[in-house]
Amino acid sequence: MIDSELKLEFTIRSCPVDDQVKYALAYLEGELIIKIDGQVFFHEPDILLVELGLELNKWLVKVTTTGKVTSMEYFTMDYDEVAGAILTLEPVGSKRYLIHSIWQKFTCSKPLNEQELVMAATAFIKELNVELGRRDLMKLVNTLSQTA
């Protein structure tokens, strides 16, 4: 049963070049839009997409291997942690989460079910892997695939 429609959309804006490839996690940036029921909840034009993908992947592994409701907080190396998490999934009961962001466009008071979050995070990671492969950044694809 899906209560809300959650989508994570992205566009890669800059890729690592030359020596930056060694530190691709810090140089691959793009635009991220999170939509809930068609409404833009989050929009950031310059976010570290692979870093977010890794964090989502860690959460997915915990949720799918333990079967337990697990919180997630995404902090980025590009932003001061004192201000708070860029993205938070906060458990609020059995298999339900509230989503928060310091950059959110509106407060989503309706809990999202875990199945919807898992589907959206999995789709984001798969699509990111495809884009990385198209750009000959297979090392990053392998990094994202290791914890899946």
C-alpha positions in Angstrom: 0.0 0.0 0.0 1.4 3.4 -1.0 0.1 6.4 0.8 2.0 9.1 -1.0 3.9 9.5 -4.2 7.6 10.2 -3.4 10.1 11.0 -6.1 13.8 11.9 -6.0 14.8 13.5 -9.3 18.3 14.7 -10.1 20.4 16.2 -12.9 24.2 15.9 -12.8 25.6 19.4 -13.2 29.4 18.9 -12.8 31.6 15.8 -13.1 35.1 15.3 -11.8 37.9 15.9 -14.3 41.6 14.9 -14.3 42.9 14.6 -10.7 39.4 15.3 -9.3 38.4 11.8 -10.3 40.4 10.5 -7.3 38.0 12.5 -5.1 34.9 12.2 -7.2 32.6 12.0 -4.2 33.4 15.7 -3.6 33.3 16.8 -7.2 30.2 15.2 -8.7 27.4 17.7 -8.1 24.0 18.1 -9.3 20.5 19.3 -8.8 18.2 17.3 -6.5 14.4 17.7 -6.4 12.3 15.7 -3.9 8.6 15.7 -4.7 5.8 14.5 -2.4 2.5 14.0 -4.1 3.7 16.1 -7.0 4.6 19.1 -4.8 8.3 20.2 -4.5 9.4 19.4 -0.9 13.1 20.0 -1.5 15.1 21.6 -4.3 18.8 22.1 -4.2 20.7 23.0 -7.4 24.2 22.0 -6.1 24.3 18.8 -4.0 26.8 16.0 -3.8 24.7 13.3 -5.5 27.0 10.3 -4.9 27.4 11.2 -1.2 23.6 11.3 -0.9 23.4 8.0 -2.8 25.8 6.3 -0.4 23.9 7.5 2.6 20.6 6.3 1.2 22.2 3.0 0.4 23.4 2.6 4.0 19.9 3.2 5.2 18.4 0.7 2.6 20.8 -2.0 3.7 19.9 -1.5 7.4 16.2 -1.5 6.7 16.2 -4.5 4.4 18.6 -6.7 6.3 17.3 -6.1 9.8 13.6 -5.5 9.1 13.7 -2.8 11.7 12.5 0.8 11.3 15.8 2.8 11.1 16.3 6.6 11.1 18.5 8.3 8.6 20.3 11.7 8.8 22.2 13.0 5.8 24.9 15.5 6.5 27.1 16.7 3.7 30.8 17.6 3.6 29.8 20.8 1.8 27.7 22.2 4.6 28.2 23.0 8.3 26.6 20.3 10.5 25.6 22.8 13.2 22.7 24.0 11.0 21.2 20.4 11.0 20.8 17.5 8.7 20.2 18.2 5.0 17.7 15.3 5.0 16.2 13.3 7.8 14.0 10.2 7.9 12.5 10.0 11.3 10.6 6.8 12.4 7.1 7.5 13.7 5.7 4.1 14.3 5.7 0.8 12.5 7.3 1.2 9.1 6.4 4.9 8.8 8.6 8.0 8.7 8.5 11.7 8.7 10.7 13.5 6.3 12.5 16.7 7.2 15.1 18.9 5.7 16.7 22.2 6.8 15.9 23.3 3.2 12.4 22.0 2.9 9.8 24.0 1.0 6.9 22.9 3.2 6.4 20.8 6.3 5.3 17.3 5.5 3.2 16.2 8.5 1.9 13.1 6.8 4.1 10.1 7.5 5.6 8.2 4.5 5.5 4.5 4.5 8.7 2.5 4.4 7.8 0.7 1.2 7.5 4.1 -0.6 10.8 5.3 0.8 12.6 2.1 -0.2 11.2 2.3 -3.7 12.2 5.9 -4.1 15.7 5.5 -2.7 16.3 2.3 -4.8 15.1 4.1 -8.0 17.4 7.1 -7.2 20.4 4.9 -6.7 19.7 2.8 -9.9 19.2 6.0 -12.0 22.4 7.5 -10.6 24.3 4.4 -11.4 23.1 4.5 -15.0 24.1 8.2 -15.3 27.5 7.5 -13.8 28.0 4.6 -16.3 27.1 6.9 -19.2 29.8 9.4 -18.0 32.5 6.7 -17.7 32.6 7.0 -13.9 32.4 3.2 -13.3 34.5 3.5 -10.1 31.6 5.4 -8.5 29.1 2.9 -9.8 31.1 0.2 -8.1 31.2 2.2 -4.9 27.4 2.6 -4.8 26.9 -1.1 -5.7 29.1 -2.4 -2.9 26.7 -1.8 -0.1 23.5 -2.6 -2.0 
